[in-house]
Structures are given as structure tokens and as C-alpha cells.
Amino acid sequence: REREEEEQRSRFISVISHELQTPIAIIKGYASTLARSDALLDAEALRSRLIAVEDEADRLNKLVGNLLYASRIQAGGLQMEIVPLELPRLIEGVVRRLQAKSPDVSVTLDLPPNLPTVMADTDRVEEVLQNLLDNAVKYSPRQRSLTLACSVTGDEVIVSVSDVGMGISLRDQEHIFNRFHRASNGMIQSMPGAGLGLYICRAIVEAHGGHIWVESTLHEGSTFSFSLPRLEKAHLPMVVF
């Protein structure tokens, strides 16, 4: 047990050091360039550098937010406001924002008519969807075509995000929702990420009484799915800690 905790601490320090150093170095580099008195930049060059600084600041902000979120989960302090939620409206909003940010991404929606209302925290479910979609885009560098589908199984509504990207090995699938875990694929390791997003998704879904899982074939793509209780079947309190 002690050895496992020590390995987790070492992994945490390694991952966070790397994830912090990269955006800080980029921001510092661009800031130094912009501050030089002899810097002769036209409007477009200036704009591109400022956009890069903003992107890296957003990346830092997301990392810090995920770290704080993960700490609250570890301390048992995940708070949610459970309300009746219409998934189609939420899904369409998340997809609209994704396509505004990444217009080259194609998203196919497969939403059945009369999808049952679920009991959930709107912001938390949106966070899960956003994370799964962002990952699908991130790890599908060639074929940026995604499918977001819903289905009803017994007392639950199932939400799935599918891509035709890199895929995940069977060995990595066993640990993909663990804190700080990242797939062993060399290309994935070279991409930014602290291994917290899917861990947070799992905590949110399980706090709703649901489950999250992945089905994937290496080099062919992945489908991440999670379940939420239907309104008439839910037994959750209005606020969950």
C-alpha cells in the first residue's frame, strides 16, 4: 500500500511538473518577444502570438481546475445539485460550442425521439460530455468525425461518444479511469494531459449512481459510454456530497 502511494506521488510530481512547465515556457517566450523594444510585428503576427498566450493560459487554468477538482473528490467533497435534466438540449449546446471552437470536426447526433428525462447535475454532466468530446477530438488527429448517441436500457439512459482515432490497448483500458493514468501509446504520451479528465468523469458519473466504460480497438477508435438514472427511477437526494 505504501509503495503504491509513493508511486502515485512520484507520478503526480512528474506529470504536473511537465504539464506546468510547457505552457509557462510558451507564455514566457512569447511575452519576452512582445516586450522587446526592437520587436517589429505586424498585426497578424501580434494577434497569433496573443492567441497562443491565451490558449496556454486556458490550458493552465484547466489543469489547476482539474487538480482542485481531483483533490475535492479524494477528500469526499464532490457536491452536486440533482435536478430533472433534458439531455438533448444539453447535448446540442455542448456540440454547438465544440464545433464553434473546432469547425473542422464533424459530429453526428443519434438521439432517439422522446428520450426520457434523467436526474442529474446539469453542470457536472456537461463537464463529462465536454471532456469525452475533447478527448475524442484530441486523439483523432486524422479522421475528425465523431458520433454522439443516446439509448435507453432498463432504468438508465446511456450516452456514448465514438471516434475513429488511435484506439486504446486492452492493457490501458483496465486503468484508463485511474487518477494520473495515461495510455502507453507513444503518440498519446507526447500530447498534453495530466491523466485527470477521465478520473473526474468517473467520479461524477458514479456520484449519480451510474457507470462509465470504454470499448476500443487499437488504431481503429474508441467508444466511451456512461449511464444516468431515468427521472422516474432515480433515488438520489437533491444535493449529493
N, C-alpha and C positions, 0 to 999 in steps of 0.2 A: 504493500500500500504506500509506504513512504517513498519507495523508488518510483512508483507511478506518479506521485505528486511532484517529485523532484524533476522527472522528465517533462511533466506538464509545465512547470515553472520555467525550465530551460527553453522549451518550445515557445512559450509565451514571450520571453525576453527576445529570442531570436526573431520571431515573426514581427513583433511590434517594432523592434529596432529597425528592421528592414522597411516596414511599411511607413514608418515616420520619416526615415532618412531620405527616401526617394522624393516625395513631394516637397519636403523642406529644401532639398538641394535644388530642385527645379525652380521653386519660388525665389530662392536666394539668387540663383543665376540670372533669372530674368529681371529681378529687382536691381541687381548690380548693373546690368546693361542699361536699363531705363534711367538709372541715376547718373550715368556718366555724362559729363558736360559735352563730350565730343560725339555722343550718340546721335547719328543722323538717320532717323527712321521716318519713313512716310506713314501716312495714316493707316494703311492696311497692315504694315509690319507692326506698328504700335498696337493696333487692335488685336492681332493674332497673339502677341505676347501677353497682353492683358487677359485675353480669353484663357490662355494656358495657365496663368496665375490663378484665375478664378476657378478653373477646373481642379487644380491641385488643392486649392483651399477647400473646395467642396469635398474632395476625397479625404482630406484630413478631418473635416467636420464629421463625415460619415463614420470614419474609423473611431474617432473619440466617442461618438454617439453609440456605436456598437459595443465598445468597451464598457461604457457605463451601463448599457442595457444588459450585457452579459453578467456584469457584477451584481445587478439587481436580481437577475434570475438565480445566480448562485446563492444569494442571500435570502431567497424566497420572497422577494419584494415585487413580483410582477403583478401590477394592478390593471384590471380591465373593467370596462363598463359594458355589460352584456345587454344588447337590445335586439329587437327583430330587424333583420337585415335582408334587403332585396339584392341578391348577388349580381344580376345582370347589370343594373345601373352602376354598381361599384366597379365591376369588371370593365365595362365600356369606358369609364372615366380613366382607369389605370392604363388601358391600352391606348387611349387618345393621347395621354401625356407621354407615353413611351414613343409613339410614332412622331409626335412633335419634336422630341429630342433626337430620335433616330429615324428620319424619314425613309431610309433605305430598308428598314425592317418591315416585312410583311407578316401580319398576324391574322390567322383565320380563326373566327369565333364559331364554336359549335355549342350553342346554348339551346336546350330544349324549351319548347313553349311551356308556360305555366310551371316554371321551376319553383319548387317550394321555398318559402321564406325560411331562413336559418336564424338561430340565436347566436349572436357573436358581437365582438367589439369591432366596430367599423374600422377604426384606425389600425388596429392590430392585423386584421385580415388584409387590409390594403397593403400593409408592410410585407406580409408574407407573399402576396401576389407580386408586388414590386420586386422583391428580392428574387423570386423564381424567374420572372421575366428578364430581369437584368442579367442573371446568370446565363439564361438561355441565349441571350444576345452575345454576351461576352465570350462564351465558349462555342459559338457557331460562327467562326470568322469567315467561312466561305459561303455557306448557304444560310442567309439570314431570314429564314422563313419559319415561323412558329405557329403552333396551334394551341389555343386555349379552349378547353372543353369542360362541360359540366354534365353530370349524370346523377341519377337518384338510385341509391341502393339501400333498401330497407328503411332504417330510421335516419339515414345520413344523406347529405349531398356531397358528391365527390367533385373536386376541382382539379384539373390536370393541365400542366404546361409541358408541351412536347417540342423538341427541337431535332434538327438533323446535324448536330455538331460532332464534337470529339468523342462523346460517349465516356463511360466510366467503367473501369475494370471491376470484376466481381469482388476482388480483394478490397478495393477502395469503397465499394458500395456498402460494405459492412460498417464502415467508420465515418461515412460522409456527413452524418449529422452530429458528430462529436465536436466538441469545442477545439478550435485551432487545427482541425484536420483539413488537409488539402490533398487532392488526388496526386498520386505519384508520377503522373504523366509529366514529362519534362517541359512541354509547352505550357501546361497549366501552371506549373511551378514558377515559370518565368513571368506570369501575369500578376498584376496587383491583387492582393486579397489577404485577409488575416485569418480566414477559416472560421469566421464567426456568424456569417449570414445564415447558413443552414441550421446551425445550432440554435440561433434565435428563432428561426421559423418553427423548429420542432417544439421549443418551449411554448410558443404562442399557441400552436395547434393543440398540443396536449393539455394546455390550460383550459381549452374549450371542450375537452373531453373527446377530441378527435385524434386522428393518426396521420402521419406523413411518411411517405415511402418513395423509393425511386426504382424504376425499371430502365435498364440501359444496356446497350451493346456497344462495345468499344469501336470507335471510328464510324459508328452509324447514327448515334444520337441517344437522347435520354427523354424520359417522361417522369416528371415529378408530380405526385398527386397528394392531396390532403383531403381529409373529411371534416365536415362540420355537422352538428346535430340539427335536424329539422325543428322548426318552431314548436310543433305540437308534441315533439318527442324529447325536447330539451329539459334537463333537470338542474340547470345551473342557476346560482343566485345572480341577482342583477349586477353585483360587483364581486369580482374574484381577486383575492390577494395571493 
